[in-house]
Each structure stands twice: as structure tokens, then as C-alpha cells.
């Protein structure tokens, strides 16, 4: 197995990086379909690992099974890590009605009544 890790470390690093990027981008599963897909991938990794450890597949196909099991496991570890990292990051600021930082909300909201100076201007236009 150590020889396998020595040969496949670039592929394992790429699988881990790809899984981390995908996990960060999509986050944890949100609906039943994505949860089922994640569980299916997990069960597939367990089945491949069991097949690899049992030694039922000899020779070159056995190498393919072992490398697939390692790469899928690295991908799933990376995806889980990326999804957890996305959950742990602080959420972006929400829209609060402020269009610029430093401006008070009362200056942005329309006043319910016209001010006294606006009332005088309106009365002056109506009488003239």
C-alpha cells in the first residue's frame, strides 16, 4: 500500500483538492437527492475499499480498484472538509436597506410627511 501511495500521490492530491473545491462551492447537501448521491458515493467508496482489502481482484485490475478506492476516499474527504469550511466561514453581510456604508437609514427612507419648508414651498406655489 505504501508503494501505491508513493506512485499515486499526485492523483490523490488532485482528488483532495478537487473535492475541497467542490465541497466549498456547493456546501453541504440541502435536499434529498444530493444527500442520496453523497451517501451513494460513500457506500461506493466503502465497497471499493472492501474489494481492495479483500484481494479478490488480482493484477492490473486490482491496481485499478485500489487506486479508485484511494482516489474516491481522498475526494470525499476533501468534499467533506470543503463543505465544513463553508459552514464555518462567517456569512456575508445582508442587505439592510443601506446603499452606502456610513449613511443612516433615516436619510434613505422617504419621510412620511413633508417638512415645514416643503409645506411652505407647496403653499406658495398653490397660492401664486
N, C-alpha and C positions, 0 to 999 in steps of 0.2 A: 504494500500500500504506500510506503514511503517513496518507492520508485515512481509509482503512479502520480503522487503529489509533486515530485520533482519534475516530471515531464509535463504535467498539466497545469502548473501554477499560473501561466498566463491566461489560460482559458478560465480557470477558477477565479482569478482576479477580475477578468472581464465579466463573468457571470455575477459576481458580487457587486461590481459597480453598476451593471445594468439593472439588477434587482433593486439596488438602493435608489437609483434614479426613478425607476418605475414606481416604487413604493412612495417616494417623496411626491411625485407628480400626482398620483391618483389617491394617495392616502389609504386609510383602512377601508374594508368593504362596507358599503352602505345599504345594499339591498340583498335579497335572497340569491339572485343569480351570481353576483360577484362573490358572495360567501361560499356558494356551492362550488364555484370554479376554484377558489382558494383551497377549499377542503379537498377537492379532487386532485389538485396539484400536490398537496401534502400527502395524500394517500398514494399517489403515483410515486413520489419520492421514497416513501416507506417500502413500497413494493419493489422498486428498483434496488434499494439498499438491501432488502432481504434476499433478492435474487443474486446480488453481487456477493454477499457474505456467505451464501449457501454454496457457491461454486458450481452450480448446476450448468452454467454456460461456460465451456472451456474455450481457450484460444482467443483469436481475434474478436469474435462476437462477445466473449466475456469481458474483454477490454472495453468494448463499446458500452456494454451495460454498466461497468464500473465507472467509466468516465461520465456517462449520462447521469448516474446516481449522484456523483460528486458535484457535477455542474448544476443539476437541478436543486440540490441541497444548498449550494452556495447562492443561487439565485433567490431561493425562498428566504434564506437568512437575510440577504440584502433587502428584499422587498419588505420583510417584517421590520427591519431596522429603519428603513426609509419611512414607512408608514408611522412608526412610533415617533420618529423625529419630527414628522409633520404635525402630529398631535401635540408634541411638547413645545413647538415654537409658539411665540405669542401671536395672537390673532391680529390682523391688520386693523387699523382704526376704522370705525364705522362712520358712515355719513351721518352727521349730526345737524345738518342744516347750515353749517358754516362753510362759506365758499373759500375763505382765506383764513389762515391762522392769525389770531390776534383780534379779529373783528367780533364784536359782541353780537349775540343773536337778536337783541332788540333793535339793532341798527339794520338788520337784514329783513326783519318781519315788517310787513306793512302795518301802520298804526290803524287802530280801529276807528278813530275819529280824526278829522283834520285838526291840525294845531291852530292856535289862535291867530297866528299870522296868515295861515292859509285861509281861515274863515274870513279875515278882513279883506284879503285879495278877492275872494269869491263874492263877497258883498259889494265890493267896489265895482266889479265887472257887471253884476246884476243891476245895479242902480244906474250905471252910465250908459 
